[in-house]
Amino acid sequence: MSDLYEKLTQYSKIDWYPFHMPGHKRRIKDGINPYLYDITEIDGFDNLHEPEEIIKEEMKVAMQFYQSDATYFLVNGSTCGLLSAICALTSKGEKILVARNCHKSVYHAIFLNELQPIYIYPEYIDEFGINGGISPEVMRDILDRNRDIHVVIITSPTYEGVVSDIKTIADIVHERGAVLIVDEAHGAHFGMHEIFPVSALRYGADVVIQSVHKTLPSLTQTALLHIKGDRANLKEVERYLHIYQTSSPSYVLLSSITRCIKMAQESMGNGLFDKYAARLKNFYKQSENFNNIQIIQDNIKGKNSVHHFDMSKIVISVKNSNLTAKSVYQRLRNHYHLQLEMCAGDYMIAMTSFIDTDEGFERLYKALEEIDESINDMKHNNFDKDMFWHNDEKKFCKKNIGKESGIEDNTIFRMPQAIVLKKTSDAIGLHTKMVELKDAKGRMSAEYIYLYPPGIPVVAPGEMITGEVIELIKNYRRAGLDIHGTEVENAQYITIADVYSPLSCR
Ligand SMILES: Cc1ncc(COP(=O)(O)O)c(C=O)c1O
């Protein structure tokens, strides 16, 4: 078997097109040999943890570009930015208002600082089976009922590109004396062209965290933490960045952030972003012709608390077809050599950046057009959701795993309401045992269960495994999706806290 290095070498030579992160799309060809640039904090190259020279200067450039009041380079991804911001701005054990569709790193910060989360749920867009935005009115109501909340964290944009009304939310949060952290991991390109939304930094968020590696041409793991105004305690944030960032930050990664910002700046001026915007507009326009596949357009704005939509995310919905997202995702991969970022119940995401090519967009469009046409043909043959793409036979085939595995057209992938029995920090460390999923109802979970990507927990340790949670896990399985976080693969068994919980004796 080839080792990882050999496997990557082989992969770099074949024609697979990356509609996934990182945003450089493996197309930056300036001949860099990473070994030549890989140094430690030697004289003349400054120190990320105590920047005084070149790194300080470069962070200033980033600060000016993003119009923040302070910007920090992150080499452990947005993950370490979120951990640092949350731990720095909350006191141990206190309440925090959290959008339930936050990334797992937010849940890990909740665990680390032993926080008591109060959840706000995004609205749900039934038509496409994706989460909408966070309602400012619901946020106001929760904050009014919980005057002891000092920190609010939401994700905007979501993985699917949904942007919430940050300005109104920031006003509400600030009126109540709290601080707003926005996980803008998927929005480092915001504001770089008029077709994209504007960053939360411009709308009053106090701390904004962006993964430059996701939507811009920077190496994996690179991210930024921005602070605006004086509500967030800068010194505390720095203290936690020292804890959660490695003491040996890679200069290859650091220089990729600075190069990426320069490239973005130049591309805004030299027309590359205009070309990218034109490519996207053309793709969205053409795809209006599909009969079965739907590409989510920015007309989802204005409903379900969707304030803005990021067109860089091509969200492909198969909700109105007889196919699962997984089968189309596999077909795109195996037949057309198009690797998408992720697939969930009813939709998949193709991530784009200004480094993409006309050829890439053309290949995606043509592939979807063919699949859309083939769905028309299948409709005449009673095709159903038990079908999968058979790579050898080059056609959709029927799964031989029984009726029970079929997913219905009206299958719901909405996130369940959490019933918190114990704080995660109190639940982790309790005696545990494993039970079959069917026997887990009413018990307290001792593990996180989630799809990855996007890494949003369906249930967290300390929460009750409700009937809704079990149904959702079953629906994920029927849709052929891999479930992560559980000790036993694909949540066949669930690790529960071996204690009495309210429904366990029913
Ligand atoms: C919404 C969101 N926030 C945070 C993260 C973590 O980002 P990173 O991979 O840069 O640590 C992710 C990762 O996918 C994400 O989707």
The ligand as a Gaussian input file, in Angstrom:
#p B3LYP/6-31G(d) Opt

LIG

0 1
 C      -18.828000      26.907000      10.808000
 C      -17.448000      26.432000      11.134000
 N      -16.781000      26.988000      12.142000
 C      -15.539000      26.605000      12.479000
 C      -14.898000      25.605000      11.802000
 C      -13.496000      25.206000      12.176000
 O      -12.629000      25.765000      11.263000
 P      -11.117000      25.260000      11.076000
 O      -11.183000      24.037000      10.247000
 O      -10.459000      26.409000      10.373000
 O      -10.569000      25.021000      12.422000
 C      -15.558000      24.968000      10.737000
 C      -14.907000      23.868000       9.992000
 O      -15.382000      23.333000       9.049000
 C      -16.864000      25.393000      10.399000
 O      -17.539000      24.819000       9.386000

